[in-house]
């Protein structure tokens, strides 16, 4: 059985995180990024990606809705259990059990860092920054049809990678925030999604501020060590 790696010490440096300029992105730039990104490799050829672009008041309302839930999430076991239930949802099947994120630390912040924070979530203030999209001016809400299979999920990942590279080619920073899946219900309601839609992730999009980045550290993730998934035959 996989075991959790030790949590980083309080003295360890914070991991690198995106730093966005709050200035708005031109709609034509966003459209150009997404138009280029749709030409993504596809193993099952479903082109499963659907996006909602949120900015301005719509983005502020979404961030406010989610961030107001964080105190309860950090203090109530029932709220946290529902977060992880939504986080694990995948199209075409029952929720994937996945690694035991709930056992990865003593606080929700520690468990969130193990699951999706990559060393950048050290406490409740960092959680707030994460779900405030690091103050990016644009959020890309990525959804998929629940009826599709895991092959389409893999294809979606290639599309998201295209978004990251296409944005960078235009001087724009795109940062994947998979933790937003835990708030799927709130996000999908905010964008008036269809019943068949399932949230895959949220991407924060904006120009990067020219400030020195913190020193990156290894993510304190729950890791499946080699002996847990490799079978040796001599």
Secondary structure, DSSP 8 states (H G I E B T S, - for coil): ---B-----TTS-------B--S---HHHHHHHHHHHTS---SS-----EEEEEEHHHHHHHHHHHHTTHHHHHH-HHHHHHHHHHHT--TTSS----S-GGGS-SSHHHHHIIIIITT---SHHHHHHHHTGGG-SEEEEEEEETTS-HHHHHHHHHHHHHHHHHHHHTT-EEEEEGGGGGGHHHHHHHTT--TTEEEEEEEEEE-B--S----------B---HHHH-----
